[in-house]
Every structure is written in C-alpha cells, then in structure tokens.
Amino acid sequence: MSTITRGLAALGTAALVVGLAACTPAADTGSEPASDYVTEGKLTIGTGEPAYYPWVLDDAPESGEGFEAAVAYAVAEELGFAAEDVVWVRTTFDEAIAPGPKDFDFNLQQFSITEERKANVDFSSPYYETTQAIITVEGSAAATATTIEDLKGLLIGAATGTTSFATIESVIAPTAGAQAFNTNDDAKLALESGQVDAIVVDLPTAFYLTGVELTGGIIIGQFPLEDGTGDQFGLVLPKDSPLTASVTKAVDTLRDNGTLADIEAEWLSNAVAVPVLQ
C-alpha cells in the first residue's frame, strides 16, 4: 500500500470513529432530579368528595370560594403558582392520612394535627384553629342550656375518635357518658330522631348543620380554647415530602401578613356571634 493510500485509509478510519461517536449516546452523568411536585409545573391539591360549605362553596374548590378553597389558592400563589396551574383531586378523609404514596402535593379537608397521624403523613403549620361547639334542635332538652353545668345530665354525642368526642368526655363529662357515633352524619341523625339531646362538632360544622341540614337547629355555644378543645388544622403532605418545609413557610407567611385572618373573616366570620360556655 502506498503512503498516499495508507494516509487516505487512516483518514477514513478517523472519520468513521468520529461518526460512530456522534451516534453513540453520551455516558449517563446523572439525570436531572425528579420534580418535587406530582406534576411538573402544576400544584396538585386534594380535598374531600364532596367538599362542604363553609370550607368549599358548592363543592367547587376550583372557584376559590369557601374558607379552605381560598386558603389553597393563597398557598399556591405564595409557592409561585398561578391559579390556572392548580389541579384538584378528590380523596376520602381516611385515604389522605393513610400511609403510602399520594396523588396530591397537599390535601386539606379539616385535618386536625395529631401525633398519631404524623406517623403516616406530614403536616404544615396550622392554617386554622377552631373551637368545638355544641348544637341541638328546637324542643330538645338541651335547647335552654346556657352553661356547661346545664349539659351534664343530658345525652350528648359525637363522632368517635374526634376532638369533639374528647371534649364531651373531658369538658362536659355528662352523667351518662359520651354517646359515640361513627360519623357526624350518624350523630346528626341521632339528634334529629331524639336519640340524643345534643351533639358536639367543630364550630364551622355547627354553622353548616344548624343553618343548612337541621330543621330548627340551634348552636348552644362554643367551648373556650383554653380548655384544650381547639383543633389545629394543617395541610397534609406525603410522609417526608420534600415540599413540607416550603408549604409550611407559605402558611406561616400568610398567617404573619394577615391573609389567613382576612380569609377567616370572609368565610367564617359568624363565629363571633356564638357564646362561649362556662
């Protein structure tokens, strides 16, 4: 082979190597980190099915109307999301606080912050603290009660495993004990049928039940927060979520700048009209 031929062959081989290199995938030096959000560029928020007033108006959280719907969009804005980038999903209460993967970035449907639940999920700092209230209907033996002492001889119920149920036991301590029901709906039906004289629920639920679902519904009063009867509601996130710190910071900012107070005043302002029972 001549010198010229050998040179051309070498150039051809070099060109082939370069061509093959261009077609060969680059070595994996580490891919981009996965998004901290369920969907890149979107904020996925969970709520109940259905979601009730005053937390969500007309079961339409996307409207931003209702206390929790408004809080959700305020948090979204604080995190840098436009309203159109918020995606809503529905879960049951129990699904949201069960261990395991989630299809939401955070969920809000009046989740009380408890140590037991923290074993399975993360919580933000509280976005609302509610008192417990006791309600009845016209004609009930509880209708004329004005003090905690007046309640002790009555039959009073609540959903078992809730702060409401604990309030009956620790604050009212009725002679017959707390009457246990599986859900607030079951307790409401027991009140309507006369099975119990009154039921205990959180204050916003008391407004809804007496104003919408109960005929002749009456809020007897609310219990003072210093008795330890208040529930602190937090946003629920998956356990060890990378978003917990930023979501908590957003809630703290909204509390500090007065936004949460403004939202509460707009959607839960009737609370000031309910007497505190002593």
Disulfide bonds with the S-S distance in Angstrom:
none
